[in-house]
Amino acid sequence: MKITASVQRSGFGQLSLLCCALIALSGCKHSTQQSANISNPIAPVVSASRATLANSLTVAGEFLPYQEVELHAKVAGYIRSIHVDIGDKVKQGQVLAVLDVPELQAQVQGAQAGVRQSQAEILRASSDVARAKANYAALHTAAERLQQASDARPGLIAQQELDDARAKDQAAEAQVDAAKSALSATQQQLGVSQAQRQQVSTMADYSRITAPFSGVITWRYADTGALIQAGTSNAGSAPVVKIAEVSTLRLRLPVPESIAPYVRDGDTATIRIDALGRTISGKVMRSTGAMDPATRSMQVEVDVPNADGSLSPGMYAQVTLNVKHTGNAIVVPIQAVDTSALQPTLLVVNTQSRVERRAVQTGVATANRIEILSGLREGELVIVANQSSFQPGELVTAKQSAMAAAGAANDATGGQ
């Protein structure tokens, strides 16, 4: 009995020792796993997702007249009358001022007299042609009759008489040709006289200064009686008035070099006019297509209707251009992409929790996010911070980044 009890107690002790060993082994393994997890660096990541990106630019622009020109006189003279003043609205072709140029009127009269003289010369030359033709017809008929009589009865008419008749006939024919040439020369002279008259008449028309387009007189430089020099012959000549077309205004704005390649005609623009408390919409109509070397910016223009005249040239406006946009593109936080090298790259945490370096092709970028055209799939985890502390192939523990999510939300609400 004692021996049996001892054996039983011995077996129970062995079982107890076995259980303790198993518990200790299990605890050691769990401790090893926890230690392994703690030793893996934490990688802040976001999942690549699809979204629509739009990149906008807000710059200050200045309203300018659609057209504006200073009107000079093409001929020198005294202002006989001036019919407009600053602020007056004028129509295209309306007479704004009239110059008094007496010597030009004399030139017009002389040119008209030259035309009349040429016309009279043409009448005289035409009469000479008609007379030469009549003389030639008579002499030619007489020569033919003498020749016919001589042929019918040889020796009836002396040969000298026949020769004289033929000579007169040929001389009369030559006189007809000479008269025709004189008529042609006179007609050409008439063309010259008419051209001279046209030239002088055109110069006389320049004594009337007219509006080249409908608009508003923005400045008046001269008064009645002032001597105006010809704008073509005197570089220092003063203009008479300045006219501007303001029914449509040009809103000109400088677009920086980083955005300029993406600006296209037809891009929408939101225009905020603080002076009037108004917001209107417009479209890009034209651009210079070249950078200003001094400012490294490209001038872009938006046409703004101004039929009511509420806008004035010189006003400023804040213009927001939507210059770049995407469809349903794969996007990641912009800080995830390393653009220091020629080829942009980013760090991806794969399904084995290891770091991979990927070369990618980027597209539209906002202040917070950037489009990935190739090199990344939707749903993959991308490291968004401290990229320099991770190495390709390294085992990491991925953790979603709240900062990157906040940036994405800022983009979504228009805070780019």
C-alpha positions as CSV (number, residue, x, y, z in Angstrom):
1,M,0.0,0.0,0.0
2,K,2.7,2.5,0.8
3,I,4.5,1.6,-2.4
4,T,1.4,2.1,-4.5
5,A,0.7,5.5,-3.0
6,S,4.2,6.5,-3.6
7,V,4.0,5.6,-7.2
8,Q,0.8,7.5,-7.6
9,R,2.3,10.6,-6.0
10,S,5.3,10.2,-8.3
11,G,3.1,10.1,-11.4
12,F,1.1,13.2,-10.3
13,G,4.3,15.1,-9.8
14,Q,5.6,14.2,-13.2
15,L,2.3,15.4,-14.7
16,S,2.6,18.6,-12.8
17,L,6.1,19.1,-14.1
18,L,5.0,18.5,-17.7
19,C,2.1,21.0,-17.4
20,C,4.5,23.6,-16.0
21,A,6.9,23.0,-18.9
22,L,4.2,23.4,-21.5
23,I,2.9,26.7,-19.8
24,A,6.4,28.0,-19.7
25,L,7.1,27.1,-23.4
26,S,3.8,28.7,-24.4
27,G,4.6,31.9,-22.5
28,C,8.1,32.0,-24.0
29,K,6.6,31.7,-27.6
30,H,4.1,34.4,-26.9
31,S,6.7,36.6,-25.5
32,T,8.9,36.0,-28.6
33,Q,6.0,37.1,-30.9
34,Q,5.3,40.2,-28.9
35,S,9.0,41.0,-29.0
36,A,9.1,40.5,-32.7
37,N,6.1,42.8,-33.3
38,I,7.6,45.5,-31.1
39,S,10.9,45.4,-32.9
40,N,9.3,46.1,-36.3
41,P,9.3,49.8,-37.1
42,I,5.9,51.5,-37.5
43,A,5.3,52.7,-41.0
44,P,2.6,55.5,-41.5
45,V,0.7,54.5,-44.6
46,V,-2.4,55.3,-46.6
47,S,-4.3,53.2,-49.1
48,A,-4.1,54.3,-52.7
49,S,-7.6,55.3,-53.7
50,R,-9.5,56.7,-56.7
51,A,-10.6,60.3,-56.7
52,T,-11.2,63.3,-58.9
53,L,-8.5,66.0,-58.7
54,A,-8.7,69.6,-59.8
55,N,-5.9,72.1,-59.5
56,S,-6.9,75.7,-59.3
57,L,-5.0,79.0,-59.3
58,T,-6.1,82.3,-57.8
59,V,-4.4,85.4,-59.0
60,A,-5.1,89.1,-59.2
61,G,-6.1,90.4,-62.6
62,E,-6.7,93.9,-64.0
63,F,-9.5,95.0,-66.3
64,L,-8.4,96.7,-69.5
65,P,-10.3,98.1,-72.5
66,Y,-10.9,95.7,-75.2
67,Q,-9.5,98.2,-77.6
68,E,-7.9,101.6,-76.9
69,V,-6.2,104.0,-79.3
70,E,-4.9,107.6,-79.4
71,L,-6.2,109.3,-82.6
72,H,-3.7,111.5,-84.4
73,A,-4.1,113.8,-87.4
74,K,-2.5,112.5,-90.6
75,V,-2.2,116.1,-91.9
76,A,-1.1,119.2,-90.2
77,G,-3.7,121.9,-89.6
78,Y,-5.7,123.9,-87.1
79,I,-8.6,122.4,-85.3
80,R,-11.7,124.1,-86.7
81,S,-14.1,122.2,-84.4
82,I,-14.0,119.4,-81.9
83,H,-17.3,117.7,-81.0
84,V,-16.4,115.4,-78.1
85,D,-15.1,115.5,-74.6
86,I,-14.0,112.9,-72.0
87,G,-16.8,110.5,-71.1
88,D,-18.7,110.9,-74.3
89,K,-19.9,107.7,-75.9
90,V,-19.4,107.6,-79.7
91,K,-20.3,105.4,-82.6
92,Q,-18.0,103.9,-85.2
93,G,-17.5,106.4,-88.1
94,Q,-18.7,109.4,-86.0
95,V,-16.8,112.7,-86.7
96,L,-14.9,113.7,-83.6
97,A,-12.9,116.7,-84.9
98,V,-12.4,118.7,-88.1
99,L,-9.1,120.3,-89.1
100,D,-8.8,123.5,-91.2
101,V,-6.1,122.9,-93.9
102,P,-6.4,125.7,-96.6
103,E,-3.4,124.6,-98.7
104,L,-4.8,121.1,-98.9
105,Q,-8.1,122.5,-100.3
106,A,-6.1,124.3,-103.0
107,Q,-4.3,121.0,-103.8
108,V,-7.7,119.3,-104.2
109,Q,-8.9,122.0,-106.6
110,G,-5.7,121.8,-108.6
111,A,-6.0,118.1,-108.9
112,Q,-9.6,118.4,-110.1
113,A,-8.5,120.9,-112.7
114,G,-5.8,118.5,-113.9
115,V,-8.5,115.8,-114.4
116,R,-10.7,118.2,-116.3
117,Q,-7.7,119.2,-118.5
118,S,-6.9,115.6,-119.2
119,Q,-10.5,114.9,-120.2
120,A,-10.4,117.9,-122.6
121,E,-7.2,116.5,-124.1
122,I,-8.9,113.2,-124.6
123,L,-11.7,114.9,-126.5
124,R,-9.2,116.7,-128.7
125,A,-7.2,113.6,-129.4
126,S,-10.4,111.7,-130.2
127,S,-11.2,114.3,-132.8
128,D,-7.7,114.1,-134.3
129,V,-8.2,110.3,-134.6
130,A,-11.5,110.8,-136.4
131,R,-10.1,113.4,-138.7
132,A,-7.1,111.2,-139.5
133,K,-9.3,108.3,-140.3
134,A,-11.5,110.4,-142.6
135,N,-8.5,111.8,-144.5
136,Y,-7.0,108.3,-144.8
137,A,-10.3,106.9,-146.1
138,A,-10.5,109.7,-148.8
139,L,-6.9,109.3,-149.9
140,H,-7.0,105.5,-149.9
141,T,-10.1,105.6,-152.1
142,A,-8.5,108.0,-154.5
143,A,-5.4,105.8,-154.8
144,E,-7.5,102.7,-155.4
145,R,-9.5,104.4,-158.2
146,L,-6.4,105.6,-159.9
147,Q,-4.9,102.2,-159.8
148,Q,-8.1,100.6,-161.2
149,A,-8.1,103.1,-164.1
150,S,-4.5,102.4,-164.8
151,D,-5.1,98.7,-164.8
152,A,-8.1,99.1,-167.2
153,R,-6.2,101.3,-169.6
154,P,-2.5,101.0,-169.3
155,G,-0.6,104.3,-169.9
156,L,-3.7,106.4,-169.3
157,I,-2.4,107.6,-165.9
158,A,1.1,108.7,-165.4
159,Q,3.2,106.5,-163.1
160,Q,4.2,109.6,-161.1
161,E,0.6,110.3,-160.3
162,L,0.1,106.8,-159.2
163,D,3.1,106.9,-156.9
164,D,2.0,110.2,-155.4
165,A,-1.4,108.7,-154.6
166,R,0.1,105.7,-152.9
167,A,2.4,107.9,-150.8
168,K,-0.5,110.1,-149.7
169,D,-2.5,106.9,-148.8
170,Q,0.4,105.6,-146.7
171,A,1.0,108.9,-145.0
172,A,-2.7,109.2,-144.1
173,E,-2.6,105.7,-142.6
174,A,0.5,106.7,-140.5
175,Q,-1.4,109.8,-139.3
176,V,-4.2,107.5,-138.1
177,D,-1.8,105.4,-136.1
178,A,-0.1,108.6,-134.6
179,A,-3.5,110.0,-133.6
180,K,-4.4,106.8,-131.9
181,S,-1.2,106.8,-130.0
182,A,-1.8,110.4,-128.9
183,L,-5.2,109.4,-127.7
184,S,-3.8,106.5,-125.7
185,A,-1.2,108.7,-124.1
186,T,-3.9,111.3,-123.2
187,Q,-6.1,108.6,-121.6
188,Q,-3.1,107.4,-119.5
189,Q,-2.5,111.0,-118.4
190,L,-6.1,111.1,-117.3
191,G,-5.5,108.1,-115.2
192,V,-2.5,109.8,-113.6
193,S,-4.6,113.0,-113.0
194,Q,-7.4,111.0,-111.4
195,A,-4.9,109.1,-109.1
196,Q,-3.5,112.5,-108.0
197,R,-6.9,113.8,-107.4
198,Q,-7.8,110.7,-105.4
199,Q,-4.6,111.0,-103.3
200,V,-5.2,114.6,-102.5
201,S,-8.9,114.0,-101.8
202,T,-7.9,111.2,-99.4
203,M,-5.6,113.5,-97.6
204,A,-8.4,116.0,-97.4
205,D,-10.6,113.4,-95.8
206,Y,-8.0,113.0,-93.1
207,S,-8.9,116.5,-92.0
208,R,-12.0,114.9,-90.5
209,I,-11.0,112.7,-87.5
210,T,-13.5,109.9,-87.1
211,A,-14.0,107.1,-84.5
212,P,-12.6,103.8,-85.7
213,F,-14.9,101.9,-83.4
214,S,-17.7,102.5,-80.9
215,G,-16.5,103.4,-77.5
216,V,-15.9,106.1,-74.9
217,I,-13.7,109.1,-75.1
218,T,-11.2,108.7,-72.3
219,W,-9.1,111.7,-72.9
220,R,-9.0,114.9,-74.9
221,Y,-5.7,116.5,-75.8
222,A,-6.6,119.5,-77.9
223,D,-9.1,122.4,-78.2
224,T,-10.5,124.5,-81.0
225,G,-7.8,126.5,-82.8
226,A,-4.9,124.4,-81.7
227,L,-2.3,123.6,-84.3
228,I,-2.0,119.8,-84.8
229,Q,1.1,118.3,-86.4
230,A,0.8,115.4,-88.8
231,G,1.3,112.2,-86.9
232,T,3.2,110.6,-89.8
233,S,5.8,113.2,-90.2
234,N,6.4,114.3,-86.6
235,A,7.2,111.7,-84.0
236,G,6.5,114.2,-81.2
237,S,3.1,115.1,-82.5
238,A,0.3,115.1,-79.9
239,P,-2.9,113.1,-80.4
240,V,-6.3,114.7,-80.6
241,V,-8.4,112.3,-78.4
242,K,-8.1,108.8,-76.9
243,I,-11.0,106.4,-77.4
244,A,-11.5,103.0,-75.7
245,E,-14.0,100.2,-76.3
246,V,-15.5,99.2,-72.9
247,S,-18.6,97.3,-73.9
248,T,-16.3,94.3,-73.4
249,L,-13.3,94.3,-71.2
250,R,-10.1,92.2,-71.1
251,L,-9.3,90.8,-67.7
252,R,-5.6,90.3,-67.9
253,L,-3.8,88.1,-65.3
254,P,-0.3,86.7,-64.9
255,V,-0.1,82.9,-64.7
256,P,3.1,81.5,-63.1
257,E,5.5,79.3,-64.9
258,S,4.5,76.2,-63.0
259,I,0.8,76.4,-64.1
260,A,1.2,78.1,-67.5
261,P,1.7,74.9,-69.6
262,Y,-1.7,73.6,-68.4
263,V,-3.8,76.7,-69.3
264,R,-6.0,76.2,-72.3
265,D,-8.5,78.4,-74.1
266,G,-11.9,77.7,-72.8
267,D,-10.8,77.0,-69.2
268,T,-13.4,78.2,-66.7
269,A,-12.7,81.2,-64.5
270,T,-14.4,82.4,-61.3
271,I,-14.0,86.2,-61.1
272,R,-14.5,88.0,-57.7
273,I,-14.8,91.8,-58.0
274,D,-14.4,93.1,-54.5
275,A,-15.1,96.8,-55.4
276,L,-18.6,95.8,-56.5
277,G,-19.1,92.7,-54.3
278,R,-19.9,90.6,-57.3
279,T,-18.8,87.2,-58.5
280,I,-19.1,86.3,-62.2
281,S,-18.0,83.5,-64.4
282,G,-15.8,83.6,-67.5
283,K,-13.6,81.7,-69.8
284,V,-10.0,82.0,-70.9
285,M,-10.1,83.5,-74.4
286,R,-6.4,83.9,-75.3
287,S,-2.9,83.9,-73.9
288,T,0.5,85.1,-75.0
289,G,1.9,81.5,-75.2
290,A,5.3,82.8,-73.9
291,M,6.9,83.7,-70.6
292,D,7.7,87.2,-69.6
293,P,11.5,87.1,-68.9
294,A,11.2,89.6,-66.0
295,T,8.3,87.9,-64.1
296,R,8.5,84.3,-65.4
297,S,4.8,84.4,-66.0
298,M,2.4,84.2,-69.0
299,Q,-0.2,86.8,-69.6
300,V,-3.7,85.3,-69.9
301,E,-6.9,87.1,-70.9
302,V,-10.6,86.6,-70.0
303,D,-13.2,88.6,-71.9
304,V,-15.9,90.0,-69.6
305,P,-19.1,91.6,-71.0
306,N,-19.7,95.1,-69.7
307,A,-22.9,96.2,-71.5
308,D,-24.2,98.1,-68.5
309,G,-20.8,99.9,-68.0
310,S,-20.6,98.9,-64.3
311,L,-17.0,97.8,-64.8
312,S,-14.2,100.3,-65.4
313,P,-10.8,99.8,-66.9
314,G,-8.2,99.7,-64.1
315,M,-10.3,97.7,-61.7
316,Y,-8.8,94.7,-60.0
317,A,-10.4,91.2,-59.5
318,Q,-9.5,87.9,-57.9
319,V,-9.6,85.2,-60.6
320,T,-9.7,81.5,-59.8
321,L,-8.7,79.3,-62.8
322,N,-9.5,75.6,-62.9
323,V,-6.4,74.7,-65.0
324,K,-5.9,71.0,-64.4
325,H,-8.4,68.2,-63.6
326,T,-8.6,64.4,-63.8
327,G,-11.2,61.8,-64.0
328,N,-11.4,58.9,-61.5
329,A,-7.7,58.6,-61.0
330,I,-5.5,56.7,-58.5
331,V,-4.3,59.3,-56.0
332,V,-1.9,59.4,-53.0
333,P,-0.7,62.1,-50.6
334,I,1.8,64.3,-52.4
335,Q,4.3,63.8,-49.6
336,A,4.4,60.1,-50.4
337,V,6.2,60.7,-53.8
338,D,9.9,61.3,-53.9
339,T,10.6,63.7,-56.8
340,S,14.2,64.4,-56.0
341,A,15.4,62.0,-58.8
342,L,14.6,62.1,-62.5
343,Q,12.1,59.3,-62.0
344,P,9.5,59.8,-59.2
345,T,9.3,57.0,-56.7
346,L,7.4,56.0,-53.6
347,L,7.6,53.3,-50.9
348,V,4.9,50.5,-50.8
349,V,4.2,48.1,-48.0
350,N,3.4,44.8,-49.7
351,T,1.3,41.9,-48.5
352,Q,4.3,40.4,-46.6
353,S,4.7,43.7,-44.7
354,R,7.9,44.4,-46.4
355,V,8.9,47.7,-48.0
356,E,9.2,48.1,-51.8
357,R,10.4,51.0,-53.8
358,R,8.3,51.7,-56.9
359,A,9.0,54.0,-59.9
360,V,5.8,55.7,-60.8
361,Q,4.5,58.2,-63.4
362,T,2.7,61.2,-61.9
363,G,0.0,63.4,-63.3
364,V,-2.1,66.3,-61.9
365,A,-1.0,67.5,-58.4
366,T,-2.8,69.6,-55.9
367,A,-1.4,71.0,-52.6
368,N,-2.2,67.7,-50.8
369,R,-2.6,64.9,-53.3
370,I,-1.1,63.7,-56.6
371,E,-2.3,61.5,-59.4
372,I,-0.4,58.2,-60.1
373,L,-0.7,57.3,-63.8
374,S,1.3,54.0,-63.6
375,G,3.3,51.9,-61.1
376,L,0.6,51.6,-58.4
377,R,-2.6,49.7,-57.9
378,E,-5.7,50.8,-56.1
379,G,-5.7,49.6,-52.4
380,E,-1.9,49.3,-52.1
381,L,-0.4,50.8,-48.9
382,V,2.0,53.7,-49.4
383,I,4.3,55.1,-46.8
384,V,3.6,58.8,-46.4
385,A,6.2,60.0,-43.9
386,N,9.8,59.5,-42.8
387,Q,10.6,57.6,-46.1
388,S,14.3,58.0,-45.5
389,S,14.2,55.8,-42.4
390,F,12.9,52.8,-44.3
391,Q,14.8,50.5,-46.6
392,P,13.5,48.3,-49.4
393,G,12.9,44.7,-48.1
394,E,12.6,45.9,-44.5
395,L,9.8,44.3,-42.4
396,V,7.5,46.9,-41.0
397,T,4.2,47.3,-39.2
398,A,1.8,49.4,-41.3
399,K,-0.4,52.0,-39.5
400,Q,-2.9,54.2,-41.2
401,S,-1.9,57.9,-41.2
402,A,-4.4,60.4,-39.9
403,M,-2.5,63.4,-41.2
404,A,-2.7,62.1,-44.8
405,A,-6.4,61.5,-44.4
406,A,-6.8,65.1,-43.2
407,G,-5.0,66.4,-46.3
408,A,-7.3,64.4,-48.5
409,A,-10.3,65.8,-46.8
410,N,-8.9,69.3,-47.3
411,D,-8.6,68.6,-51.0
412,A,-12.1,67.3,-51.2
413,T,-13.5,70.5,-49.6
414,G,-11.6,72.7,-52.1
415,G,-8.6,73.6,-49.9
416,Q,-6.0,72.8,-52.5
